[in-house]
């Protein structure tokens, strides 16, 4: 009976250790996913800003308001 109790206690200890390791892995994975989500959100904001700038620049070119476009236009026409 005593040996069976020792085995049972050892099994429980090993199981608890495994649960703690798994919980730590889950915590670390969750932290990494949070960091990845933050990075993705930043990248999305930058992409939106780039799109807005591109839209504005295209509009400036269409309206003849682009200083850069005007400077290069004579060279493009030649």
PDB file of N, CA, C and O in Angstrom:
ATOM      1  N   UNK A   1       0.821  -1.187   0.000  1.00  0.00           N
ATOM      2  CA  UNK A   1       0.000   0.000   0.000  1.00  0.00           C
ATOM      3  C   UNK A   1       0.866   1.252   0.000  1.00  0.00           C
ATOM      4  O   UNK A   1       0.578   2.205  -0.723  1.00  0.00           O
ATOM      5  N   UNK A   2       1.915   1.256   0.798  1.00  0.00           N
ATOM      6  CA  UNK A   2       2.798   2.401   0.910  1.00  0.00           C
ATOM      7  C   UNK A   2       3.477   2.702  -0.430  1.00  0.00           C
ATOM      8  O   UNK A   2       3.601   3.865  -0.813  1.00  0.00           O
ATOM      9  N   UNK A   3       3.918   1.658  -1.143  1.00  0.00           N
ATOM     10  CA  UNK A   3       4.573   1.822  -2.445  1.00  0.00           C
ATOM     11  C   UNK A   3       3.589   2.399  -3.460  1.00  0.00           C
ATOM     12  O   UNK A   3       3.949   3.258  -4.266  1.00  0.00           O
ATOM     13  N   UNK A   4       2.372   1.931  -3.415  1.00  0.00           N
ATOM     14  CA  UNK A   4       1.337   2.442  -4.320  1.00  0.00           C
ATOM     15  C   UNK A   4       1.073   3.924  -4.053  1.00  0.00           C
ATOM     16  O   UNK A   4       0.856   4.686  -4.996  1.00  0.00           O
ATOM     17  N   UNK A   5       1.086   4.338  -2.813  1.00  0.00           N
ATOM     18  CA  UNK A   5       0.877   5.747  -2.476  1.00  0.00           C
ATOM     19  C   UNK A   5       2.044   6.607  -2.972  1.00  0.00           C
ATOM     20  O   UNK A   5       1.850   7.726  -3.448  1.00  0.00           O
ATOM     21  N   UNK A   6       3.251   6.064  -2.851  1.00  0.00           N
ATOM     22  CA  UNK A   6       4.428   6.798  -3.331  1.00  0.00           C
ATOM     23  C   UNK A   6       4.366   6.985  -4.844  1.00  0.00           C
ATOM     24  O   UNK A   6       4.656   8.068  -5.353  1.00  0.00           O
ATOM     25  N   UNK A   7       3.985   5.920  -5.566  1.00  0.00           N
ATOM     26  CA  UNK A   7       3.871   6.006  -7.022  1.00  0.00           C
ATOM     27  C   UNK A   7       2.801   7.011  -7.419  1.00  0.00           C
ATOM     28  O   UNK A   7       2.985   7.809  -8.338  1.00  0.00           O
ATOM     29  N   UNK A   8       1.691   6.957  -6.715  1.00  0.00           N
ATOM     30  CA  UNK A   8       0.589   7.879  -6.997  1.00  0.00           C
ATOM     31  C   UNK A   8       1.040   9.329  -6.765  1.00  0.00           C
ATOM     32  O   UNK A   8       0.738  10.210  -7.569  1.00  0.00           O
ATOM     33  N   UNK A   9       1.759   9.569  -5.670  1.00  0.00           N
ATOM     34  CA  UNK A   9       2.255  10.910  -5.361  1.00  0.00           C
ATOM     35  C   UNK A   9       3.268  11.368  -6.422  1.00  0.00           C
ATOM     36  O   UNK A   9       3.252  12.527  -6.839  1.00  0.00           O
ATOM     37  N   UNK A  10       4.138  10.466  -6.852  1.00  0.00           N
ATOM     38  CA  UNK A  10       5.127  10.792  -7.890  1.00  0.00           C
ATOM     39  C   UNK A  10       4.432  11.101  -9.213  1.00  0.00           C
ATOM     40  O   UNK A  10       4.801  12.055  -9.898  1.00  0.00           O
ATOM     41  N   UNK A  11       3.430  10.301  -9.577  1.00  0.00           N
ATOM     42  CA  UNK A  11       2.665  10.549 -10.808  1.00  0.00           C
ATOM     43  C   UNK A  11       2.003  11.921 -10.760  1.00  0.00           C
ATOM     44  O   UNK A  11       2.028  12.664 -11.741  1.00  0.00           O
ATOM     45  N   UNK A  12       1.410  12.255  -9.609  1.00  0.00           N
ATOM     46  CA  UNK A  12       0.759  13.555  -9.456  1.00  0.00           C
ATOM     47  C   UNK A  12       1.777  14.688  -9.563  1.00  0.00           C
ATOM     48  O   UNK A  12       1.504  15.709 -10.194  1.00  0.00           O
ATOM     49  N   UNK A  13       2.941  14.514  -8.954  1.00  0.00           N
ATOM     50  CA  UNK A  13       3.992  15.532  -9.016  1.00  0.00           C
ATOM     51  C   UNK A  13       4.446  15.756 -10.454  1.00  0.00           C
ATOM     52  O   UNK A  13       4.601  16.897 -10.889  1.00  0.00           O
ATOM     53  N   UNK A  14       4.660  14.660 -11.196  1.00  0.00           N
ATOM     54  CA  UNK A  14       5.074  14.775 -12.596  1.00  0.00           C
ATOM     55  C   UNK A  14       3.988  15.445 -13.436  1.00  0.00           C
ATOM     56  O   UNK A  14       4.277  16.267 -14.306  1.00  0.00           O
ATOM     57  N   UNK A  15       2.748  15.085 -13.164  1.00  0.00           N
ATOM     58  CA  UNK A  15       1.634  15.676 -13.888  1.00  0.00           C
ATOM     59  C   UNK A  15       1.554  17.183 -13.611  1.00  0.00           C
ATOM     60  O   UNK A  15       1.338  17.973 -14.530  1.00  0.00           O
ATOM     61  N   UNK A  16       1.726  17.572 -12.360  1.00  0.00           N
ATOM     62  CA  UNK A  16       1.701  18.995 -12.005  1.00  0.00           C
ATOM     63  C   UNK A  16       2.857  19.748 -12.664  1.00  0.00           C
ATOM     64  O   UNK A  16       2.681  20.874 -13.130  1.00  0.00           O
ATOM     65  N   UNK A  17       4.032  19.130 -12.702  1.00  0.00           N
ATOM     66  CA  UNK A  17       5.176  19.762 -13.372  1.00  0.00           C
ATOM     67  C   UNK A  17       4.873  19.980 -14.859  1.00  0.00           C
ATOM     68  O   UNK A  17       5.176  21.033 -15.420  1.00  0.00           O
ATOM     69  N   UNK A  18       4.277  18.978 -15.474  1.00  0.00           N
ATOM     70  CA  UNK A  18       3.926  19.085 -16.895  1.00  0.00           C
ATOM     71  C   UNK A  18       2.881  20.185 -17.117  1.00  0.00           C
ATOM     72  O   UNK A  18       2.953  20.937 -18.088  1.00  0.00           O
ATOM     73  N   UNK A  19       1.923  20.264 -16.213  1.00  0.00           N
ATOM     74  CA  UNK A  19       0.893  21.312 -16.312  1.00  0.00           C
ATOM     75  C   UNK A  19       1.547  22.690 -16.193  1.00  0.00           C
ATOM     76  O   UNK A  19       1.213  23.598 -16.953  1.00  0.00           O
ATOM     77  N   UNK A  20       2.474  22.852 -15.250  1.00  0.00           N
ATOM     78  CA  UNK A  20       3.156  24.146 -15.082  1.00  0.00           C
ATOM     79  C   UNK A  20       3.987  24.495 -16.316  1.00  0.00           C
ATOM     80  O   UNK A  20       3.992  25.646 -16.753  1.00  0.00           O
ATOM     81  N   UNK A  21       4.694  23.504 -16.885  1.00  0.00           N
ATOM     82  CA  UNK A  21       5.488  23.753 -18.098  1.00  0.00           C
ATOM     83  C   UNK A  21       4.572  24.180 -19.245  1.00  0.00           C
ATOM     84  O   UNK A  21       4.870  25.128 -19.971  1.00  0.00           O
ATOM     85  N   UNK A  22       3.469  23.476 -19.396  1.00  0.00           N
ATOM     86  CA  UNK A  22       2.528  23.802 -20.471  1.00  0.00           C
ATOM     87  C   UNK A  22       1.937  25.196 -20.267  1.00  0.00           C
ATOM     88  O   UNK A  22       1.801  25.962 -21.222  1.00  0.00           O
ATOM     89  N   UNK A  23       1.590  25.521 -19.032  1.00  0.00           N
ATOM     90  CA  UNK A  23       1.041  26.848 -18.738  1.00  0.00           C
ATOM     91  C   UNK A  23       2.057  27.939 -19.075  1.00  0.00           C
ATOM     92  O   UNK A  23       1.685  28.988 -19.599  1.00  0.00           O
ATOM     93  N   UNK A  24       3.322  27.703 -18.782  1.00  0.00           N
ATOM     94  CA  UNK A  24       4.377  28.673 -19.097  1.00  0.00           C
ATOM     95  C   UNK A  24       4.542  28.815 -20.609  1.00  0.00           C
ATOM     96  O   UNK A  24       4.716  29.925 -21.111  1.00  0.00           O
ATOM     97  N   UNK A  25       4.489  27.710 -21.327  1.00  0.00           N
ATOM     98  CA  UNK A  25       4.575  27.761 -22.788  1.00  0.00           C
ATOM     99  C   UNK A  25       3.400  28.548 -23.367  1.00  0.00           C
ATOM    100  O   UNK A  25       3.576  29.345 -24.288  1.00  0.00           O
ATOM    101  N   UNK A  26       2.211  28.324 -22.830  1.00  0.00           N
ATOM    102  CA  UNK A  26       1.019  29.048 -23.286  1.00  0.00           C
ATOM    103  C   UNK A  26       1.182  30.543 -23.010  1.00  0.00           C
ATOM    104  O   UNK A  26       0.853  31.374 -23.856  1.00  0.00           O
ATOM    105  N   UNK A  27       1.687  30.878 -21.829  1.00  0.00           N
ATOM    106  CA  UNK A  27       1.890  32.290 -21.473  1.00  0.00           C
ATOM    107  C   UNK A  27       2.878  32.955 -22.435  1.00  0.00           C
ATOM    108  O   UNK A  27       2.641  34.066 -22.910  1.00  0.00           O
ATOM    109  N   UNK A  28       3.989  32.265 -22.718  1.00  0.00           N
ATOM    110  CA  UNK A  28       4.998  32.821 -23.626  1.00  0.00           C
ATOM    111  C   UNK A  28       4.449  32.964 -25.039  1.00  0.00           C
ATOM    112  O   UNK A  28       4.703  33.963 -25.712  1.00  0.00           O
ATOM    113  N   UNK A  29       3.699  31.964 -25.485  1.00  0.00           N
ATOM    114  CA  UNK A  29       3.107  32.022 -26.817  1.00  0.00           C
ATOM    115  C   UNK A  29       2.105  33.173 -26.909  1.00  0.00           C
ATOM    116  O   UNK A  29       2.061  33.894 -27.906  1.00  0.00           O
ATOM    117  N   UNK A  30       1.315  33.333 -25.875  1.00  0.00           N
ATOM    118  CA  UNK A  30       0.346  34.422 -25.828  1.00  0.00           C
ATOM    119  C   UNK A  30       1.047  35.772 -25.884  1.00  0.00           C
ATOM    120  O   UNK A  30       0.589  36.690 -26.565  1.00  0.00           O
ATOM    121  N   UNK A  31       2.151  35.887 -25.171  1.00  0.00           N
ATOM    122  CA  UNK A  31       2.927  37.131 -25.181  1.00  0.00           C
ATOM    123  C   UNK A  31       3.466  37.415 -26.576  1.00  0.00           C
ATOM    124  O   UNK A  31       3.395  38.546 -27.056  1.00  0.00           O
ATOM    125  N   UNK A  32       4.007  36.385 -27.226  1.00  0.00           N
ATOM    126  CA  UNK A  32       4.537  36.562 -28.587  1.00  0.00           C
ATOM    127  C   UNK A  32       3.421  36.937 -29.556  1.00  0.00           C
ATOM    128  O   UNK A  32       3.609  37.789 -30.424  1.00  0.00           O
ATOM    129  N   UNK A  33       2.268  36.306 -29.410  1.00  0.00           N
ATOM    130  CA  UNK A  33       1.142  36.641 -30.292  1.00  0.00           C
ATOM    131  C   UNK A  33       0.700  38.086 -30.087  1.00  0.00           C
ATOM    132  O   UNK A  33       0.337  38.772 -31.042  1.00  0.00           O
ATOM    133  N   UNK A  34       0.731  38.539 -28.846  1.00  0.00           N
ATOM    134  CA  UNK A  34       0.396  39.934 -28.564  1.00  0.00           C
ATOM    135  C   UNK A  34       1.372  40.889 -29.238  1.00  0.00           C
ATOM    136  O   UNK A  34       0.969  41.908 -29.799  1.00  0.00           O
ATOM    137  N   UNK A  35       2.654  40.554 -29.180  1.00  0.00           N
ATOM    138  CA  UNK A  35       3.670  41.376 -29.838  1.00  0.00           C
ATOM    139  C   UNK A  35       3.471  41.365 -31.350  1.00  0.00           C
ATOM    140  O   UNK A  35       3.594  42.399 -32.006  1.00  0.00           O
ATOM    141  N   UNK A  36       3.164  40.194 -31.897  1.00  0.00           N
ATOM    142  CA  UNK A  36       2.936  40.094 -33.337  1.00  0.00           C
ATOM    143  C   UNK A  36       1.708  40.897 -33.747  1.00  0.00           C
ATOM    144  O   UNK A  36       1.707  41.540 -34.797  1.00  0.00           O
ATOM    145  N   UNK A  37       0.677  40.862 -32.934  1.00  0.00           N
ATOM    146  CA  UNK A  37      -0.544  41.625 -33.235  1.00  0.00           C
ATOM    147  C   UNK A  37      -0.241  43.119 -33.230  1.00  0.00           C
ATOM    148  O   UNK A  37      -0.729  43.856 -34.087  1.00  0.00           O
ATOM    149  N   UNK A  38       0.559  43.564 -32.271  1.00  0.00           N
ATOM    150  CA  UNK A  38       0.919  44.981 -32.198  1.00  0.00           C
ATOM    151  C   UNK A  38       1.726  45.386 -33.432  1.00  0.00           C
ATOM    152  O   UNK A  38       1.500  46.453 -34.002  1.00  0.00           O
ATOM    153  N   UNK A  39       2.664  44.536 -33.840  1.00  0.00           N
ATOM    154  CA  UNK A  39       3.471  44.811 -35.025  1.00  0.00           C
ATOM    155  C   UNK A  39       2.597  44.858 -36.274  1.00  0.00           C
ATOM    156  O   UNK A  39       2.764  45.732 -37.124  1.00  0.00           O
ATOM    157  N   UNK A  40       1.672  43.921 -36.378  1.00  0.00           N
ATOM    158  CA  UNK A  40       0.766  43.882 -37.525  1.00  0.00           C
ATOM    159  C   UNK A  40      -0.085  45.141 -37.572  1.00  0.00           C
ATOM    160  O   UNK A  40      -0.319  45.697 -38.645  1.00  0.00           O
ATOM    161  N   UNK A  41      -0.547  45.588 -36.416  1.00  0.00           N
ATOM    162  CA  UNK A  41      -1.365  46.798 -36.363  1.00  0.00           C
ATOM    163  C   UNK A  41      -0.537  48.012 -36.810  1.00  0.00           C
ATOM    164  O   UNK A  41      -1.035  48.864 -37.545  1.00  0.00           O
ATOM    165  N   UNK A  42       0.713  48.090 -36.371  1.00  0.00           N
ATOM    166  CA  UNK A  42       1.579  49.195 -36.791  1.00  0.00           C
ATOM    167  C   UNK A  42       1.811  49.152 -38.296  1.00  0.00           C
ATOM    168  O   UNK A  42       1.764  50.182 -38.969  1.00  0.00           O
ATOM    169  N   UNK A  43       2.061  47.954 -38.819  1.00  0.00           N
ATOM    170  CA  UNK A  43       2.292  47.810 -40.258  1.00  0.00           C
ATOM    171  C   UNK A  43       1.053  48.214 -41.042  1.00  0.00           C
ATOM    172  O   UNK A  43       1.163  48.826 -42.104  1.00  0.00           O
ATOM    173  N   UNK A  44      -0.104  47.883 -40.536  1.00  0.00           N
ATOM    174  CA  UNK A  44      -1.354  48.243 -41.183  1.00  0.00           C
ATOM    175  C   UNK A  44      -1.515  49.761 -41.221  1.00  0.00           C
ATOM    176  O   UNK A  44      -1.916  50.325 -42.239  1.00  0.00           O
ATOM    177  N   UNK A  45      -1.198  50.420 -40.100  1.00  0.00           N
ATOM    178  CA  UNK A  45      -1.292  51.893 -40.059  1.00  0.00           C
ATOM    179  C   UNK A  45      -0.349  52.526 -41.073  1.00  0.00           C
ATOM    180  O   UNK A  45      -0.721  53.473 -41.766  1.00  0.00           O
ATOM    181  N   UNK A  46       0.876  52.000 -41.160  1.00  0.00           N
ATOM    182  CA  UNK A  46       1.849  52.529 -42.113  1.00  0.00           C
ATOM    183  C   UNK A  46       1.346  52.317 -43.541  1.00  0.00           C
ATOM    184  O   UNK A  46       1.471  53.212 -44.377  1.00  0.00           O
ATOM    185  N   UNK A  47       0.784  51.155 -43.825  1.00  0.00           N
ATOM    186  CA  UNK A  47       0.266  50.880 -45.168  1.00  0.00           C
ATOM    187  C   UNK A  47      -0.860  51.848 -45.525  1.00  0.00           C
ATOM    188  O   UNK A  47      -0.935  52.324 -46.658  1.00  0.00           O
ATOM    189  N   UNK A  48      -1.730  52.140 -44.569  1.00  0.00           N
ATOM    190  CA  UNK A  48      -2.817  53.091 -44.814  1.00  0.00           C
ATOM    191  C   UNK A  48      -2.234  54.473 -45.098  1.00  0.00           C
ATOM    192  O   UNK A  48      -2.673  55.162 -46.019  1.00  0.00           O
ATOM    193  N   UNK A  49      -1.242  54.872 -44.300  1.00  0.00           N
ATOM    194  CA  UNK A  49      -0.617  56.180 -44.524  1.00  0.00           C
ATOM    195  C   UNK A  49       0.049  56.251 -45.891  1.00  0.00           C
ATOM    196  O   UNK A  49      -0.061  57.259 -46.590  1.00  0.00           O
ATOM    197  N   UNK A  50       0.741  55.179 -46.273  1.00  0.00           N
ATOM    198  CA  UNK A  50       1.402  55.148 -47.581  1.00  0.00           C
ATOM    199  C   UNK A  50       0.376  55.244 -48.704  1.00  0.00           C
ATOM    200  O   UNK A  50       0.596  55.937 -49.698  1.00  0.00           O
ATOM    201  N   UNK A  51      -0.720  54.560 -48.543  1.00  0.00           N
ATOM    202  CA  UNK A  51      -1.789  54.599 -49.537  1.00  0.00           C
ATOM    203  C   UNK A  51      -2.361  56.010 -49.660  1.00  0.00           C
ATOM    204  O   UNK A  51      -2.624  56.489 -50.763  1.00  0.00           O
ATOM    205  N   UNK A  52      -2.548  56.666 -48.519  1.00  0.00           N
ATOM    206  CA  UNK A  52      -3.075  58.033 -48.538  1.00  0.00           C
ATOM    207  C   UNK A  52      -2.106  58.993 -49.222  1.00  0.00           C
ATOM    208  O   UNK A  52      -2.526  59.853 -49.996  1.00  0.00           O
ATOM    209  N   UNK A  53      -0.816  58.848 -48.941  1.00  0.00           N
ATOM    210  CA  UNK A  53       0.195  59.704 -49.573  1.00  0.00           C
ATOM    211  C   UNK A  53       0.217  59.452 -51.077  1.00  0.00           C
ATOM    212  O   UNK A  53       0.277  60.394 -51.867  1.00  0.00           O
ATOM    213  N   UNK A  54       0.169  58.185 -51.471  1.00  0.00           N
ATOM    214  CA  UNK A  54       0.176  57.848 -52.901  1.00  0.00           C
ATOM    215  C   UNK A  54      -1.049  58.441 -53.600  1.00  0.00           C
ATOM    216  O   UNK A  54      -0.944  58.981 -54.701  1.00  0.00           O
ATOM    217  N   UNK A  55      -2.207  58.335 -52.953  1.00  0.00           N
ATOM    218  CA  UNK A  55      -3.435  58.897 -53.514  1.00  0.00           C
ATOM    219  C   UNK A  55      -3.297  60.420 -53.677  1.00  0.00           C
ATOM    220  O   UNK A  55      -3.689  60.985 -54.698  1.00  0.00           O
ATOM    221  N   UNK A  56      -2.733  61.065 -52.654  1.00  0.00           N
ATOM    222  CA  UNK A  56      -2.541  62.515 -52.691  1.00  0.00           C
ATOM    223  C   UNK A  56      -1.572  62.900 -53.813  1.00  0.00           C
ATOM    224  O   UNK A  56      -1.817  63.856 -54.549  1.00  0.00           O
ATOM    225  N   UNK A  57      -0.476  62.155 -53.939  1.00  0.00           N
ATOM    226  CA  UNK A  57       0.516  62.453 -54.978  1.00  0.00           C
ATOM    227  C   UNK A  57      -0.081  62.266 -56.376  1.00  0.00           C
ATOM    228  O   UNK A  57       0.169  63.075 -57.270  1.00  0.00           O
ATOM    229  N   UNK A  58      -0.873  61.196 -56.567  1.00  0.00           N
ATOM    230  CA  UNK A  58      -1.521  60.992 -57.871  1.00  0.00           C
ATOM    231  C   UNK A  58      -2.457  62.152 -58.199  1.00  0.00           C
ATOM    232  O   UNK A  58      -2.526  62.608 -59.341  1.00  0.00           O
ATOM    233  N   UNK A  59      -3.176  62.621 -57.181  1.00  0.00           N
ATOM    234  CA  UNK A  59      -4.095  63.741 -57.382  1.00  0.00           C
ATOM    235  C   UNK A  59      -3.320  65.007 -57.731  1.00  0.00           C
ATOM    236  O   UNK A  59      -3.731  65.772 -58.604  1.00  0.00           O
ATOM    237  N   UNK A  60      -2.198  65.224 -57.048  1.00  0.00           N
ATOM    238  CA  UNK A  60      -1.366  66.398 -57.349  1.00  0.00           C
ATOM    239  C   UNK A  60      -0.857  66.344 -58.786  1.00  0.00           C
ATOM    240  O   UNK A  60      -0.833  67.360 -59.482  1.00  0.00           O
ATOM    241  N   UNK A  61      -0.452  65.155 -59.224  1.00  0.00           N
ATOM    242  CA  UNK A  61       0.042  65.006 -60.594  1.00  0.00           C
ATOM    243  C   UNK A  61      -1.083  65.282 -61.585  1.00  0.00           C
ATOM    244  O   UNK A  61      -0.878  65.992 -62.570  1.00  0.00           O
ATOM    245  N   UNK A  62      -2.266  64.732 -61.336  1.00  0.00           N
ATOM    246  CA  UNK A  62      -3.421  64.974 -62.219  1.00  0.00           C
ATOM    247  C   UNK A  62      -3.769  66.462 -62.298  1.00  0.00           C
ATOM    248  O   UNK A  62      -4.130  66.967 -63.360  1.00  0.00           O
ATOM    249  N   UNK A  63      -3.657  67.149 -61.175  1.00  0.00           N
ATOM    250  CA  UNK A  63      -4.019  68.571 -61.111  1.00  0.00           C
ATOM    251  C   UNK A  63      -2.868  69.492 -61.512  1.00  0.00           C
ATOM    252  O   UNK A  63      -3.029  70.712 -61.526  1.00  0.00           O
ATOM    253  N   UNK A  64      -1.711  68.919 -61.837  1.00  0.00           N
ATOM    254  CA  UNK A  64      -0.547  69.714 -62.204  1.00  0.00           C
ATOM    255  C   UNK A  64       0.064  70.448 -61.031  1.00  0.00           C
ATOM    256  O   UNK A  64       0.759  71.446 -61.219  1.00  0.00           O
ATOM    257  N   UNK A  65      -0.184  69.967 -59.821  1.00  0.00           N
ATOM    258  CA  UNK A  65       0.315  70.638 -58.616  1.00  0.00           C
ATOM    259  C   UNK A  65       1.617  70.038 -58.098  1.00  0.00           C
ATOM    260  O   UNK A  65       2.202  70.564 -57.151  1.00  0.00           O
ATOM    261  N   UNK A  66       2.074  68.955 -58.700  1.00  0.00           N
ATOM    262  CA  UNK A  66       3.252  68.267 -58.187  1.00  0.00           C
ATOM    263  C   UNK A  66       4.517  68.963 -58.649  1.00  0.00           C
ATOM    264  O   UNK A  66       4.814  68.996 -59.844  1.00  0.00           O
ATOM    265  N   UNK A  67       5.267  69.522 -57.703  1.00  0.00           N
ATOM    266  CA  UNK A  67       6.521  70.201 -58.045  1.00  0.00           C
ATOM    267  C   UNK A  67       7.523  69.202 -58.626  1.00  0.00           C
ATOM    268  O   UNK A  67       8.204  69.502 -59.607  1.00  0.00           O
ATOM    269  N   UNK A  68       7.609  68.029 -58.028  1.00  0.00           N
ATOM    270  CA  UNK A  68       8.530  67.001 -58.525  1.00  0.00           C
ATOM    271  C   UNK A  68       8.136  66.589 -59.938  1.00  0.00           C
ATOM    272  O   UNK A  68       8.989  66.470 -60.818  1.00  0.00           O
ATOM    273  N   UNK A  69       6.859  66.376 -60.149  1.00  0.00           N
ATOM    274  CA  UNK A  69       6.379  65.962 -61.462  1.00  0.00           C
ATOM    275  C   UNK A  69       6.671  67.040 -62.497  1.00  0.00           C
ATOM    276  O   UNK A  69       7.080  66.723 -63.614  1.00  0.00           O
ATOM    277  N   UNK A  70       6.467  68.314 -62.144  1.00  0.00           N
ATOM    278  CA  UNK A  70       6.734  69.417 -63.078  1.00  0.00           C
ATOM    279  C   UNK A  70       8.212  69.488 -63.415  1.00  0.00           C
ATOM    280  O   UNK A  70       8.580  69.755 -64.559  1.00  0.00           O
ATOM    281  N   UNK A  71       9.070  69.247 -62.411  1.00  0.00           N
ATOM    282  CA  UNK A  71      10.513  69.326 -62.666  1.00  0.00           C
ATOM    283  C   UNK A  71      10.979  68.256 -63.649  1.00  0.00           C
ATOM    284  O   UNK A  71      11.873  68.508 -64.458  1.00  0.00           O
ATOM    285  N   UNK A  72      10.390  67.075 -63.589  1.00  0.00           N
ATOM    286  CA  UNK A  72      10.826  65.968 -64.444  1.00  0.00           C
ATOM    287  C   UNK A  72      10.053  65.874 -65.755  1.00  0.00           C
ATOM    288  O   UNK A  72      10.462  65.168 -66.677  1.00  0.00           O
ATOM    289  N   UNK A  73       8.941  66.587 -65.833  1.00  0.00           N
ATOM    290  CA  UNK A  73       8.069  66.469 -67.011  1.00  0.00           C
ATOM    291  C   UNK A  73       8.819  66.806 -68.321  1.00  0.00           C
ATOM    292  O   UNK A  73       8.691  66.061 -69.293  1.00  0.00           O
ATOM    293  N   UNK A  74       9.588  67.895 -68.373  1.00  0.00           N
ATOM    294  CA  UNK A  74      10.285  68.174 -69.629  1.00  0.00           C
ATOM    295  C   UNK A  74      11.217  67.047 -70.061  1.00  0.00           C
ATOM    296  O   UNK A  74      11.344  66.773 -71.255  1.00  0.00           O
ATOM    297  N   UNK A  75      11.864  66.396 -69.109  1.00  0.00           N
ATOM    298  CA  UNK A  75      12.765  65.309 -69.448  1.00  0.00           C
ATOM    299  C   UNK A  75      11.984  64.073 -69.905  1.00  0.00           C
ATOM    300  O   UNK A  75      12.464  63.295 -70.729  1.00  0.00           O
ATOM    301  N   UNK A  76      10.788  63.905 -69.366  1.00  0.00           N
ATOM    302  CA  UNK A  76       9.968  62.756 -69.754  1.00  0.00           C
ATOM    303  C   UNK A  76       9.411  62.935 -71.163  1.00  0.00           C
ATOM    304  O   UNK A  76       9.211  61.959 -71.886  1.00  0.00           O
ATOM    305  N   UNK A  77       9.163  64.185 -71.550  1.00  0.00           N
ATOM    306  CA  UNK A  77       8.553  64.460 -72.857  1.00  0.00           C
ATOM    307  C   UNK A  77       9.563  64.255 -73.975  1.00  0.00           C
ATOM    308  O   UNK A  77       9.197  63.783 -75.051  1.00  0.00           O
ATOM    309  N   UNK A  78      10.836  64.602 -73.743  1.00  0.00           N
ATOM    310  CA  UNK A  78      11.881  64.527 -74.795  1.00  0.00           C
ATOM    311  C   UNK A  78      12.003  63.158 -75.402  1.00  0.00           C
ATOM    312  O   UNK A  78      12.830  62.947 -76.289  1.00  0.00           O
TER     313      UNK A  78
END
